[in-house]
Every structure is written in C-alpha cells, then in structure tokens.
Amino acid sequence: MERGPDRIRVLGIDPGLAAVGWGVVDIDGARIVYRGHGCFTTKAGDDVAERLAHIRSSLAAVIAEYAPAEAAMESLFFSRNVSSALGVAEARGVIRLACRDAGLAMSEYGPMDVKKAATGSGRSGKEDVQAFVRLVLGLTAVPKPDHAADALAVALCHSQGRAVRSALVDTSRSSRL
C-alpha cells in the first residue's frame, strides 16, 4: 500500500496467552479497507516460555507479511481470575516487544472504549460489536474466531481515534493562520 499523510495500515491486537487475535485494516482518509485477520493459539499445558515465544514469532510473521505502520491493542481487563490476568499480562509484554522490534507505535484502548467506538455504548454486547465490524468492513460474515473480530474492532477504534486526532491537529493549524 502506498503510504501518504492520509493512508496508513493498522494492526489491531486482542491479547491473550491462550489466543491472540489480530486484524489488519488500511485507513485511507475516511475510508477503511479490510486486509486480513486471524488468531494464533497456544496450549495450556505447554511451558509458558514456549507459549510466549510462539506468540512473539507468530506476531512477527504477521507484521512481516502485512507491514503495518501502527499497532493498537486492547488493554488488560482485570477480573477475579488473577492467574489468567497474569498470563495475559505476560503475553501483552511479548506483544509490545514484538511491535517495538518492528518499529511500530503502539496505542491501547480499554474494552469499553472499543465497544463505545463500535456501537456508541461501552456496555454493548459482543454480538453488536461483531456486527459493526462486519458492516464497516463490508464482510459477508462476522470474522472468526471471536478474538480476530475483537482485534479488528480494536483496529477500527484506533482508526476513529486517529481521525479525531488528525482533525484536532488540522483545526489547531488553521486557527493559527
């Protein structure tokens, strides 16, 4: 993809230790174009270091294939399961490192922010967010698995935030003229 001031490729990531969803979109001004999605998984019984290495190498392969300019990841949602949260936190660290190694700027969005960007409500259900992803990207079906659909929602949330930041910069420039 040619890159210019209004064209950029974004990698959205739904982090986890058991499964990492990813989705790639191109932003071209106000237009958003779907490029790809997927999910890589690790086995619960495997050594954690091996699982983290698999996440890092799998993400590096996605980055090499799609050559995104920016990455966006869902922030950690802490619930009652501390051991699960710790595993996700470790996976997030490896994801950050893989993106840093590739020179990608990383943004983070909370689950409620992603839902609000998709549906207007931070309390929306997963099905509503998935329907939004399918509709906005012009897909015939909701992306599967759920982690990939969530990653695309993160990329779309980042795209919206980017458009707002760009408009604010343009407004501040024109007010100085």
N, C-alpha and C positions, 0 to 999 in steps of 0.2 A: 504494500500500500504506500502510495506517495504520502509523505508527511508534510504538512504545512501548518500554519497557525491555527486553522480550524479542523485539522484532521489528526486524529490520534487513535491508537489502538490500546484498549484497556483489558487487562486480565483481572477478572473477579475471582475471588477465592473464598470457599466455605471451608474453614479449617476443622480438622479433627484428627485423632490418632487412628481411629478405625477406618475413616473415609475422608478424603479431601476432594471436594467438588471444585471444578474450575469451569470458567466460561469466558469467552473472548468476544468482544464487540469492537467495532470501529465507530468512532464518533466523527462525523463529517458535518460540522456546523450543527444544525438542528436534527440532522438525520443520524439514526443509529442503525448499524448494519451488523447482523449476526455473523460470526465467523466460525465458532466451534464451541463444543463443551464436552465434558467428560468427568470421570471420577476415578481415582485410584484408591485402592484399599490395602489394608494390612491385616494380618491375622492376630487375634487376641493372644494366642499362646506363644507367639514368636518373641524373641528378645527385643526389648524396647529400642535398643540402639540400632538393630537391624530394621525395625519398623521406621524409625526416624530417617535412616539412610535411604530407605526406599522412597519415602515422601520427598526428600531433598532431590534425589536423582530423577524421580518422575516429574517433579515440578520443573526442574532444569530442562528436561526434554520438551515439555510444553512451551516453556519460554523460548527455547531454541527454535521450535517449529513455527510459533506464531509471532515472535519478535514484538511483544507489546512494548509500549513506551512508558506505561504506568501500570501499577497494580493496586487493587483495593481488596481488603479482607474484612470479613465480619469480625467484630471484636468479641472477646470472650464473654459469654453469658454464664455467670456463676450461679449454680443452683445448689441443691443439697448434696449432690454426689461429688465430694471432694476429690476422690481418686480419678474420676472421669475428667474433672476440671484440670487437674494437674497434667494428665496426658495430653489434653487439648492445648494447654499452655506450652508444653514441650514441642508439640507439633507446630504451633504458631511461631516459636522461636526458630525452628528449622526453616519454615516457610519464609520468614523475614530474612534469614541468612541467604537462602537461595535467590530471593529477589534482590538483595543487596549485592550479591556476587554478580548478578546480571546488570547491575546499574539501574534498577527500577526504583522509582519513587513509590513509596507505599502509603496509602491512606487507609484509615479504618473507620468503619461505620457500625454502630450498635444495631442489634436485631430490630429494635423498634424504629430506628431511623430508616432502615431498609424497607420495612413494612410501610411506613408513612410515605416514603418516596414512591412506592408502588401503588398504594391504594388510597392514600390520604389519611389513613388511620394507623397508628402504631400498634393497634390491637387486632389487626386483621389476621385472618387465618391463613395457613399455608396454601390452601387451595386458591384463595383470592390472589395471593402474590404470584403463584404459578400461572394463573390465568392471565395476569398482567404481563408476565414475561412472554408468554406465548403470543399474546396480542401485539405487543410493542415490537417484537422481533419478527412478526409475520410467519411464525412457525405453524405447521399443521397440527402439532400435538405439544403437550407440555413436555419439556425436556426431562429425561430420566437418566439417572436416578434423581431423587429429590435434592441431593447435595449439589448436583450440577445445576438444577433450576435455581437453587439458592445462590449459587455463585454468580449466575447470570443476573439475578436480582441485585446482587452487590455491585456488579459492573454497571448496571443501569442506574443505581443510586449514585454511584461515583460520577457517571455521565451527567446527571442532573445537577449535582453539586458543582461540577466543572463549569457547566453553562451559567450557573448563578455567579460563580466567582469571576468568570470572564465578563459577564455583563457589569458587575461591580467595578472591575478594572476599567472597562470602556467608559463607564459613567464618570469615574474619577478623572480620567484623562480629559474627557470633553468638558468637565466643569473647570478645569484649569486653563482651558483655551480662551 
